[in-house]
Amino acid sequence: MAKNEILVKMPVEFAAELEKAIPPERLLVNEPMSKHTTFRIGGPADYLVFPGSVQEVAAVLDAAKRYRVPITVLGNGSNVLVLDRGIRGLVVKFGPEMGYIRHSGSTLFAGAGALLADVSKYAATNKLTGFEFAIGIPGSIGGAVFMNAGAYEGDMSQVVQAVTAVCASCELKRFAREELKFGYRHSVFQENGCYICEVELGLSDGEDYSIRGRIDDYTSKRESKQPLEMPSAGSTFKRPQGHFAGTLIEQAGLKGTSVGGAQVSTKHAGFIINAGGATAKDVLSLINKVQDSVYKQFGVSLHPEVRVLGEE
């Protein structure tokens, strides 16, 4: 296994257990996270694994806990900024291997790695309504539950009826809706140390033309207003009460403002984009600059929606 000066020395036994639990093509060592995040930014992870089943999730988490290896869990790699020295320990990324989608009646089941757009399209194909709002959110359903993601007056709290997760004992636990503690960009999983594996959505039977119409409308609005052609982590700031972050940033005259390769999008001021070669340090400096300017001009504090992970 190739190593460099950033890679933390791990117990030989831990590495051996990972190699037994995960096929070699889904176990990467010292892997740049810039290849695995929508921002295209981030230093290397010591170990990056892509579990293909709940059993593999439990096996790698159990090994990490027994050897006291730090654990970081990612969905699609959206809504995160990985710092320039990368992430120490084990990164578990839910990708296509955990991206199954199925339904029974109006209940839809999705693995944590299923992309929101794919789930929304699957629901539409099966004439299930209630998940159209998620068509353009750039993330996985596991990450969306973790953050209670939303758009166009809809969010995950409105449709999630249960979540199955691996918890501290490395056993599965099913959380009912009332246990999820959803709030604005918040869920119980930000505090309880459990790792989302499967999501159950309670949808409704709908008319094909109405569902397709909403999906087309939301897609058109998103494509016309947001910088989807550039790497970003999605919307950078949470919505301040009584305001829109993008509007405040634009009114502050910050559209197009850059620090290194990071730039406030000229298409939508609520997005910071990687305009080319941006580092995490560039992004953080630009976030601070925007926060300071907006607060000085309007007295409003902006709080990042993007999760910051790793070492500077």
VOVO-916078 format. One record per residue: residue in three letters; x, y, z of N, C-alpha, C in turn. Coordinates in steps of 0.001 Angstrom, whole numbers, plus 500000, padded with zeros to 6 digits. Each point is the difference from the previous one (the first is absolute). Last residue first. Layout:
<recs>
REC  residu    n_px    n_py    n_pz   ca_px   ca_py   ca_pz    c_px    c_py    c_pz
REC     ALA       X       Y       Z       X       Y       Z       X       Y       Z
...
</recs>
This chain:
<recs>
REC  residu    n_px    n_py    n_pz   ca_px   ca_py   ca_pz    c_px    c_py    c_pz
REC     GLU  493498  521060  508200  500486  501122  499180  501445  499766  499604
REC     GLU  496286  496035  501013  501069  500795  500593  500446  501098  499053
REC     GLY  494890  497355  500355  501412  499746  499802  500913  500981  500691
REC     LEU  494891  501202  498295  500562  498754  500489  501507  499978  499813
REC     VAL  495076  503220  499980  501451  500042  499807  500602  498777  500673
REC     ARG  494896  501388  497841  500747  499355  501072  501486  500035  499659
REC     VAL  495928  503511  498379  500981  498994  499583  500715  499439  501227
REC     GLU  496962  503657  500170  499255  498743  499921  500947  498848  499693
REC     PRO  501041  505007  502465  500196  499037  498907  499090  498786  500132
REC     HIS  498785  504996  501727  500619  498785  500526  500121  498970  498888
REC     LEU  499328  505727  500861  499831  498845  499119  500760  498817  500582
REC     SER  497775  504851  502044  501056  498987  500052  499646  498843  499066
REC     VAL  498689  505520  500063  499489  498627  499943  501179  499031  500000
REC     GLY  499904  505004  499693  499817  499511  501359  499443  498594  500076
REC     PHE  501338  502909  496071  498590  499736  500306  499745  499518  501429
REC     GLN  504426  501313  498092  499040  500786  499224  498563  499851  500474
REC     LYS  503681  497573  502035  500285  501431  500104  498936  500838  499306
REC     TYR  499778  495272  499652  499686  500442  501366  500218  501508  500147
REC     VAL  501156  497972  495912  498547  500004  500176  499629  500490  501400
REC     SER  504596  499488  499025  499408  501068  499202  498495  500092  500205
REC     ASP  502444  496470  502097  500369  501307  500554  499294  501129  499264
REC     GLN  499471  495579  498337  499350  500176  501309  500266  501388  500572
REC     VAL  502268  498779  496053  498574  500220  499750  499270  500247  501314
REC     LYS  504510  498826  500290  499873  501324  499370  498533  500349  499760
REC     ASN  501072  495691  501576  500202  501013  501043  499818  501412  499454
REC     ILE  499862  496447  496901  498840  499921  500895  500108  501073  501089
REC     LEU  503702  499458  497223  498911  500695  499307  498720  499966  500833
REC     SER  503720  497632  501585  500307  501442  500022  498883  500794  499346
REC     LEU  499746  495321  499839  499757  500494  501357  500270  501493  500114
REC     VAL  500990  497878  495881  498556  500002  500258  499697  500572  501376
REC     ASP  504530  499381  498785  499378  501055  499196  498519  500123  500340
REC     LYS  502320  496434  501906  500378  501262  500643  499397  501185  499250
REC     ALA  499589  495692  498174  499065  500196  501097  500302  501311  500730
REC     THR  501411  499951  494945  500324  499199  501181  498920  500220  501056
REC     ALA  500058  500508  494266  499736  500524  501344  500458  499016  501069
REC     GLY  500121  499931  494855  501138  499859  500903  499789  500524  501402
REC     GLY  496379  501436  496834  501196  499398  499411  501147  499978  500988
REC     ALA  495453  501391  500922  500165  500551  498657  501240  499462  499299
REC     ASN  496478  498572  503971  501410  499768  499694  500203  500426  498555
REC     ILE  496065  502120  503257  500387  498979  499041  501520  499846  499948
REC     ILE  495525  501856  503199  501430  500177  499764  500446  498838  499129
REC     PHE  494863  502240  500728  500926  498897  499746  501437  500508  499922
REC     GLY  496059  502789  500475  499963  499091  501129  500932  498814  499872
REC     ALA  499158  503446  496625  500947  500427  501032  499991  499091  501225
REC     HIS  499094  499145  494677  499201  499957  501228  500945  500250  501164
REC     LYS  501633  500646  495637  498654  499567  499611  499057  499992  501195
REC     THR  504704  500924  500216  499360  501146  499342  498575  499667  499570
REC     SER  502982  497832  504230  499465  499807  498657  499355  501272  499460
REC     VAL  504099  499759  503373  498558  500132  500159  499401  499966  498609
REC     GLN  504739  497578  500913  499298  501188  499515  498535  499962  500415
REC     ALA  505495  497662  500384  498621  499991  500485  499321  501303  499609
REC     GLY  504726  498891  499284  499123  499377  499017  498550  499919  500423
REC     GLY  502835  503685  502298  500641  498894  499302  499071  499446  498939
REC     VAL  497263  502893  502179  501218  499801  500790  500668  498774  499399
REC     SER  495849  503732  498243  500820  498794  500011  501079  500064  501064
REC     THR  494843  502197  497989  501156  500184  500885  500767  498682  500115
REC     GLY  495746  500672  497607  501252  499960  499255  501245  500201  500841
REC     LYS  495619  501844  502082  499974  499072  498868  501315  500067  499234
REC     LEU  498658  502803  503848  501035  498973  500082  499976  498990  498857
REC     GLY  497268  504069  501833  500926  500222  498887  501093  498956  499887
REC     ALA  496006  500436  502970  501269  500471  500569  501063  500208  498924
REC     GLN  495766  498176  498946  499810  501404  500367  501254  500601  500620
REC     GLU  499986  495377  498994  499962  500789  498762  499856  501490  500314
REC     ILE  499790  497044  503587  501356  499976  499445  500066  500827  498717
REC     LEU  495783  499359  502045  500859  500859  500817  501406  500103  499416
REC     THR  497011  497007  497948  499585  501390  499765  500873  500964  500792
REC     GLY  500601  495339  500634  500478  500436  498692  499661  501447  499708
REC     ALA  498351  497949  504017  501446  500235  500021  500504  500542  498666
REC     PHE  495124  500928  501988  500610  498994  499143  501490  500304  499916
REC     HIS  496180  501164  504136  500810  500428  498859  500333  498805  499109
REC     GLY  497639  499803  504303  499478  501226  499404  500736  500483  498777
REC     GLN  502638  496710  502990  498586  500265  500236  499589  501347  499430
REC     PRO  503978  497250  497725  499804  500754  501244  498523  500372  500148
REC     ARG  502261  495707  497386  499138  501166  499809  499832  500731  501332
REC     LYS  504505  497216  498765  498630  499777  500438  499191  501278  499786
REC     PHE  504335  499056  496887  499549  500496  501303  498565  499577  500303
REC     THR  502349  498633  495937  501077  500127  500980  499501  500343  501392
REC     SER  497929  497040  495684  499800  501275  500687  500969  500105  501178
REC     GLY  501864  496554  496809  498609  500415  500105  499909  501351  500690
REC     ALA  504147  498201  499070  499408  499116  501005  498513  500267  500136
REC     SER  503280  500489  495449  499635  500705  501230  499496  498961  500993
REC     PRO  501976  500747  494461  500088  499238  501247  499651  500876  501206
REC     MET  497785  500998  495146  501251  500201  500716  500027  499159  501274
REC     GLU  496213  500344  496979  501115  499628  499125  501355  500116  500693
REC     LEU  495714  501308  501872  500153  498550  500008  501187  499535  499173
REC     PRO  498012  504471  502232  501213  499723  499216  500329  498506  499958
REC     GLN  494913  502489  500389  501130  499531  500803  501187  499603  499125
REC     LYS  495626  501656  498350  500422  500901  501074  501278  499589  500713
REC     SER  497658  497612  496328  500094  501396  499560  500631  500906  501046
REC     GLU  499152  495313  500814  500996  500145  498936  500184  501450  499577
REC     ARG  496652  498930  503216  501336  499754  500539  501067  500235  498930
REC     LYS  495437  500296  498744  500370  501092  500903  501428  499838  500495
REC     SER  498199  496519  497386  500213  501213  499193  500436  501170  500882
REC     THR  498747  495978  502102  501260  499830  499265  500335  501250  499199
REC     TYR  495868  499793  502256  501102  500151  500944  501346  499889  499290
REC     ASP  496157  499233  497372  500020  501386  500475  501178  500237  500936
REC     ASP  499132  495598  498469  500507  500843  498907  500130  501452  500439
REC     ILE  498053  496992  503044  501416  499683  499815  500604  500874  498906
REC     ARG  495367  500310  500726  500755  500600  501094  501497  499740  499842
REC     GLY  497129  497989  496866  499966  501450  499870  500797  500698  501087
REC     ARG  499362  495292  500121  500977  500390  498970  500051  501510  499844
REC     ILE  496728  498288  502895  501337  499734  500529  501065  500462  499017
REC     SER  495532  500248  498604  500265  500979  501053  501400  499833  500571
REC     TYR  498423  496911  496750  500228  501312  499384  500310  501064  501057
REC     ASP  498928  495504  501426  501265  500094  499282  500269  501409  499480
REC     GLU  497125  499012  504424  499767  500000  498551  501311  500268  499279
REC     GLY  499719  497547  504981  499773  501261  499317  499744  499824  498525
REC     ASP  500614  497621  505445  499701  499770  498584  499661  501329  499347
REC     SER  503272  500054  504198  498578  499830  499678  499847  499688  498528
REC     LEU  504089  499318  504176  499524  500829  498899  498512  499737  499758
REC     GLY  504207  499140  503696  498561  499843  499885  499465  500958  498952
REC     LEU  505081  497583  500910  499215  501192  499703  498525  499633  499918
REC     GLU  504940  497996  502204  498645  499691  499547  499237  501309  499809
REC     VAL  505526  498306  500140  498974  501003  500275  498672  499517  499439
REC     GLU  505308  498011  501650  498814  499910  499147  498952  500990  500456
REC     CYS  504441  500036  501890  500187  498972  498967  498824  499927  499036
REC     ILE  502655  503478  503978  498813  499701  499205  500329  498986  498905
REC     TYR  502291  500740  504930  500312  500189  498581  498846  499481  499151
REC     CYS  501030  502107  505403  499517  498899  499163  500186  500357  498529
REC     GLY  500881  502849  504012  501072  499089  499632  499570  498799  499188
REC     ASN  497514  504086  501863  499891  498699  500653  501059  498977  499596
REC     GLU  499218  504790  498425  500365  499928  501407  500118  498584  500546
REC     GLN  498604  501423  495533  501118  500906  500233  500515  499897  501433
REC     PHE  496113  497683  498442  501248  499321  499628  501225  500909  500100
REC     VAL  495319  501336  500690  500598  499362  501174  501355  499372  499681
REC     SER  498536  504130  496992  499359  498735  500364  500729  499414  501197
REC     HIS  499585  504954  496656  500419  499239  501180  499226  498693  500110
REC     ARG  499354  504174  497207  501313  499417  499658  500569  499184  501173
REC     TYR  495852  501972  501606  500584  500632  498811  501444  499528  499828
REC     GLY  497346  496493  502502  499873  501441  500121  500596  500610  498747
REC     PHE  498535  494747  502337  500288  500889  498884  499794  501460  500389
REC     LYS  500016  495348  502412  500295  501360  500488  500394  500950  498875
REC     LEU  498760  495004  500390  501010  500569  499115  500366  501448  500336
REC     GLU  496572  496746  501835  501314  499936  500640  501071  500775  499237
REC     GLU  495377  499353  498544  500010  500860  501178  501334  499990  500738
REC     ARG  499234  497170  496109  499976  501421  499664  500155  500890  501238
REC     ALA  502074  495184  500514  498712  500472  499511  500045  501515  499809
REC     PHE  504123  496331  499892  499486  501214  500620  498667  500360  499360
REC     ARG  503266  495355  500612  499023  500695  499164  499418  501170  500791
REC     LYS  504875  497054  500108  498891  500560  500754  499089  500742  499035
REC     LEU  504470  496102  500116  499027  500843  499319  498930  500493  500970
REC     GLU  505162  498924  501498  498771  499303  499660  499031  500978  499355
REC     CYS  504340  501008  502002  500130  499449  498643  498844  499061  499652
REC     SER  500549  502896  503929  500229  498564  500203  500271  499277  498697
REC     ALA  498916  504667  499985  501253  499782  500726  500333  498527  500198
REC     CYS  496674  500846  495971  500310  500840  501156  501232  499498  500753
REC     VAL  497235  499970  494892  500923  499232  500832  500457  500918  501131
REC     ALA  495104  500340  497252  501383  500457  500157  500811  498990  500798
REC     THR  494922  501388  497289  500763  498903  500588  501472  500397  500013
REC     VAL  495020  502831  499872  501391  499883  499559  500628  498810  500721
REC     ALA  494721  502410  498636  500878  499196  500851  501387  499957  499388
REC     GLN  496515  502785  498280  499203  499375  501044  500816  499077  500895
REC     VAL  500440  504590  496434  500685  498851  500614  499109  499411  501097
REC     VAL  498791  504022  497500  499755  498739  499298  500653  498780  500646
REC     GLN  500228  504753  501452  498618  499854  499546  499699  498612  499438
REC     SER  504384  501566  501425  499141  499746  501156  498552  499741  499597
REC     MET  503465  501317  496862  499944  498582  500300  499045  499686  501151
REC     ASP  498899  504325  497084  501237  499487  500581  499789  498562  500446
REC     GLY  497773  504636  496879  499953  498619  500462  501300  499636  500679
REC     GLU  499021  504253  497783  499021  499835  501076  499829  498548  500443
REC     TYR  503425  501250  496758  498650  500289  499496  498908  499621  501001
REC     ALA  504277  497695  501449  499943  501000  498927  498538  500199  499634
REC     GLY  503739  497196  503836  498724  500389  499424  500145  501018  498893
REC     ALA  502503  496311  504124  500096  500830  498799  498613  500328  499461
REC     ASN  502138  497920  504318  498618  500403  499705  499995  500976  498825
REC     MET  503884  497549  501654  499906  501462  500018  498571  500515  499901
REC     PHE  500900  495267  500025  500919  500522  501018  499819  501509  500157
REC     VAL  497751  497821  496478  499357  499786  501293  500854  500601  501115
REC     ALA  501816  500117  495742  498838  500894  500057  499243  499841  501308
REC     GLY  503643  497126  498968  500455  501344  500355  498848  500973  500135
REC     GLY  498941  495712  498492  500520  499927  501360  500464  501357  500494
REC     ILE  498578  499504  495534  498873  500058  500926  500461  499880  501447
REC     SER  503184  502297  496308  499419  498679  500230  498897  500103  501039
REC     GLY  501440  504164  496609  500512  499194  501097  499343  498638  500037
REC     PRO  499127  504854  497743  501154  499187  499592  500578  499167  501136
REC     ILE  494928  501978  498410  500934  500112  501126  501173  499054  499747
REC     GLY  495947  500607  497171  501241  500686  499655  500997  500138  501138
REC     ILE  495638  497687  500334  500536  499637  498686  501357  500646  499711
REC     ALA  496710  500142  503916  501394  499560  500119  500683  499781  498664
REC     PHE  495252  501222  500738  500872  501106  500422  501472  499635  499969
REC     GLU  496376  496818  499177  500415  500786  498844  500997  501085  500375
REC     PHE  497500  496486  502625  501460  500127  500015  500518  500807  498816
REC     GLY  495348  498886  500866  500474  500475  501294  501490  500223  500041
REC     THR  496666  496393  496968  500233  501433  500151  500440  500349  501412
REC     LEU  499738  495668  496115  499980  500335  501424  500384  501466  500155
REC     LYS  499860  496911  495949  498846  500849  500292  499809  500219  501505
REC     ASN  503697  497798  497534  499014  499136  500638  498787  500770  500524
REC     THR  503622  502230  497894  499722  498894  499083  498902  499087  500544
REC     ALA  501644  503488  502757  499170  500507  498907  499605  498884  499039
REC     ALA  503004  498986  503486  498659  500261  500525  499070  500464  498890
REC     TYR  504486  499489  498894  499389  498687  500242  498570  500189  500508
REC     LYS  502613  503853  499495  499589  499459  498696  499318  498642  500152
REC     SER  501819  501979  503860  498895  500823  499519  499474  499471  498668
REC     VAL  503848  498018  501783  498832  499640  500806  498770  500761  499515
REC     ASP  504107  501073  498033  499570  498665  499580  498766  499549  500769
REC     ALA  502035  504083  501185  499393  500114  498675  499476  498656  499525
REC     LEU  502428  500170  504054  498664  500574  500129  499296  500108  498652
REC     LEU  503673  496173  500907  499968  501433  499726  498566  500506  500045
REC     ALA  502137  495725  502769  499159  500359  498857  499960  501510  499821
REC     GLY  502244  497409  503601  500763  500558  498897  499175  500400  498800
REC     ALA  498230  497886  504047  500542  501315  500335  500752  500651  498845
REC     GLY  495982  496583  498957  501273  499906  500688  500613  501372  500159
REC     ALA  494629  499171  499587  501212  500367  499263  501224  499801  500877
REC     PHE  494169  499156  499340  501192  499667  500763  501231  500331  499156
REC     LEU  494346  501369  500325  501206  499844  499181  501188  499770  500918
REC     THR  494223  499644  499994  501222  500123  500805  501207  499692  499120
REC     SER  495329  499622  498671  500464  501393  499949  501209  500243  500902
REC     GLY  499274  495153  498228  498904  500943  500093  500525  501421  499879
REC     SER  503829  497662  500398  498892  499107  500280  498794  500885  500261
REC     HIS  505345  500426  497565  498813  500490  500686  499002  498875  500231
REC     ARG  505708  501464  498917  498865  499116  499742  498782  500592  500707
REC     ILE  505732  500789  498791  498692  500649  500190  498927  498962  499694
REC     TYR  505861  500433  501091  498791  499319  499520  498752  500826  500309
REC     GLY  505071  500675  500750  499071  500935  499380  498728  499370  499473
REC     MET  504600  498680  501967  498928  500120  501001  498919  500942  499483
REC     GLU  503654  499156  497252  499837  498666  500583  498911  499968  501072
REC     PRO  501457  504107  497844  499017  499193  499255  499757  498620  500598
REC     GLY  502185  503127  503518  499905  500240  498572  498970  499096  499353
REC     PHE  502091  501964  504964  498886  499241  499451  499817  500385  498537
REC     LYS  504397  500107  503453  499211  500741  499020  498929  499091  499409
REC     VAL  503699  500635  504358  499027  499066  499425  499110  500803  499069
REC     VAL  505143  500568  502391  498854  500658  499369  499131  498920  499365
REC     LEU  504070  500150  504066  499184  499284  499028  498868  500873  499494
REC     GLY  504726  502014  502017  499202  498854  500375  499250  499410  498823
REC     ARG  501313  505166  499840  500698  498902  500680  499011  498877  500346
REC     ILE  500013  503904  496004  499255  499433  501121  500760  498814  500568
REC     GLY  501763  504715  497073  499226  498781  499894  499387  499539  501303
REC     ARG  502606  504044  498659  500823  498878  500439  499224  498692  500067
REC     ASP  497875  504128  498710  501085  499725  499062  500936  498883  500430
REC     LEU  494591  500191  501240  501145  500898  500126  501235  499448  499278
REC     VAL  494654  499366  498833  501091  499262  500623  501245  500881  499992
REC     LEU  494511  500872  499749  501290  500547  499597  501058  499221  500764
REC     VAL  494415  499166  498499  501155  499882  500886  501213  500698  499376
REC     ASN  495506  499215  497970  499767  500713  501263  501145  499831  500998
REC     SER  499930  496182  496451  499495  501369  499848  499810  500598  501388
REC     GLY  501324  495412  499047  501105  500957  500044  499571  501419  499687
REC     ASN  497246  495885  500445  500491  500281  498648  501198  500938  500007
REC     GLY  499235  498126  504479  499067  499525  499001  500611  500222  498620
REC     LEU  502700  499176  504856  499562  500905  498944  498926  499340  499153
REC     VAL  502885  499607  505124  499061  499415  499043  499537  501071  499022
REC     THR  504312  498767  503658  499251  501058  499330  499118  499343  498953
REC     ILE  503240  498560  504650  499069  499644  498928  499339  501258  499461
REC     PRO  504801  498254  503023  498917  500964  499749  499182  499619  498768
REC     VAL  502505  496403  503150  500282  500754  498774  498839  500971  499762
REC     ARG  500939  496380  503512  499949  501439  500291  500436  500852  498816
REC     TYR  499266  495091  500394  501385  500489  499909  500089  501518  500191
REC     ARG  495770  497789  500207  500862  499163  500841  501440  500491  499990
REC     LYS  496814  502127  497204  499760  500302  501411  500906  499179  500912
REC     ALA  500118  499241  495317  500498  501345  500312  499826  500324  501477
REC     ALA  498195  495937  498354  501471  499964  500020  500565  501357  500402
REC     ASP  495346  499711  499416  500411  499243  501180  501522  499968  500112
REC     LEU  498137  501898  496174  499806  500874  501152  500423  499304  501287
REC     VAL  500077  497545  495991  501069  501006  499997  499855  500955  501183
REC     ALA  496692  496573  499481  501334  499410  500172  501087  501065  500072
REC     ALA  495436  501213  499062  500185  499605  501398  501405  499478  500246
REC     VAL  498839  501026  495571  500012  501218  500820  500290  499640  501449
REC     GLU  499326  496473  497049  501324  500611  499825  500119  501288  500812
REC     GLN  495823  497899  499977  500970  499145  500696  501415  500559  499872
REC     VAL  496457  501983  497612  499942  500376  501413  501013  499193  500799
REC     SER  501242  500696  494927  498881  499418  500740  500037  500513  501428
REC     GLY  503315  501192  496772  498983  499535  499064  498796  499391  500673
REC     PRO  504208  503966  501053  499320  498761  500379  498898  499644  499017
REC     PHE  504576  502830  499731  498665  500094  499414  499244  498712  500334
REC     VAL  504605  503003  502056  499327  498757  499621  498607  500301  499482
REC     LEU  505186  502251  501353  498688  500306  499450  499373  498698  499540
REC     TYR  504378  502045  503291  499310  498860  499403  498626  500461  499534
REC     ASP  502999  503372  501093  500877  498868  500297  499449  498723  499371
REC     ALA  498951  504668  497705  499493  499210  501122  500965  498848  500237
REC     PRO  501239  504957  497569  499757  498553  499998  499337  499469  501267
REC     GLY  499113  505152  498249  501173  499148  500077  499624  498538  500173
REC     GLY  496964  504038  497563  500242  499200  501196  501225  499123  499902
REC     ILE  496081  502246  496396  501010  500553  500901  500218  498992  501122
REC     ARG  496446  500245  496521  501285  499636  499368  501174  500597  500772
REC     PHE  495033  500054  500812  500810  501219  499967  501308  499771  499234
REC     THR  496938  496448  500936  499505  500830  498901  500746  501324  499899
REC     THR  502284  495374  501771  499090  501030  500493  499574  500884  498837
REC     HIS  503293  496400  499749  498787  499395  500547  499053  500999  500647
REC     LYS  504530  500697  498158  499390  499124  498991  498612  499525  500425
REC     SER  502811  502595  502849  499572  500856  498888  499340  499193  498891
REC     MET  502166  498084  503823  498556  500192  500109  499472  500969  498946
REC     PRO  504383  496553  499918  499606  501418  500024  498474  500143  500035
REC     GLU  502742  495720  502052  499253  500421  498814  499589  501471  500093
REC     ASN  502494  496231  502696  500598  501309  499706  499375  500631  498749
REC     VAL  498476  495281  500038  500924  500487  501022  500596  501328  499546
REC     LEU  495323  496618  499018  501040  500884  499480  500821  500558  501159
REC     LEU  496096  496062  498503  500836  500415  501128  501184  500787  499457
REC     ARG  496782  497660  497284  499195  500931  500793  500699  500406  501291
REC     GLU  501835  496860  496836  499606  501127  499138  499151  501029  500742
REC     PRO  501476  495891  502151  501085  500972  499778  499600  501186  499131
REC     PRO  496362  497507  503185  500783  499628  498816  501012  501087  499658
REC     ILE  498293  499258  505061  499680  500788  498804  500839  499516  498817
REC     ALA  500350  497988  504418  498599  500415  499960  499588  500632  498681
REC     LYS  504515  498543  501067  499121  498832  500016  498539  500394  499775
REC     GLU  503320  503334  500352  500239  499251  498771  499146  498733  499930
REC     LEU  499941  502662  503925  499373  500710  498891  500120  499202  498709
REC     GLU  502245  498373  503751  498560  499792  500107  499241  500731  498898
REC     ALA  504678  500587  500307  499694  498627  499593  498502  499727  500063
REC     ALA  501643  504130  501610  500089  499935  498546  499631  498609  499490
REC     PHE  500279  500517  504629  498855  500741  499469  499992  499947  498474
REC     GLU  503661  498122  502321  498818  499157  500120  498755  500697  499437
REC     VAL  504145  502304  500333  500023  499037  498897  498736  499147  500015
REC     PRO  499960  504986  501987  500346  498639  500406  499933  499052  498806
REC     MET  501061  505007  498757  498889  499256  500578  500490  498640  500492
REC     LYS  502033  505233  498672  500297  498577  500146  498869  499312  500743
REC     VAL  499342  504391  496867  500251  499610  501381  500262  498503  500062
REC     LEU  500760  503627  495841  499316  498788  500425  500400  499621  501426
REC     ILE  502058  503601  497544  498736  500359  500625  499311  498776  500578
REC     GLU  504147  499828  497503  500206  500547  501329  498695  500362  500713
REC     ASN  499660  496136  496451  500866  501171  499983  500010  500603  501396
REC     LYS  498926  494897  497195  499778  500975  501064  500827  501250  499732
REC     ALA  497948  494950  497624  500798  501216  499909  499631  500953  501110
REC     MET  499796  494515  499927  499159  501202  500000  500877  501253  500000
</recs>
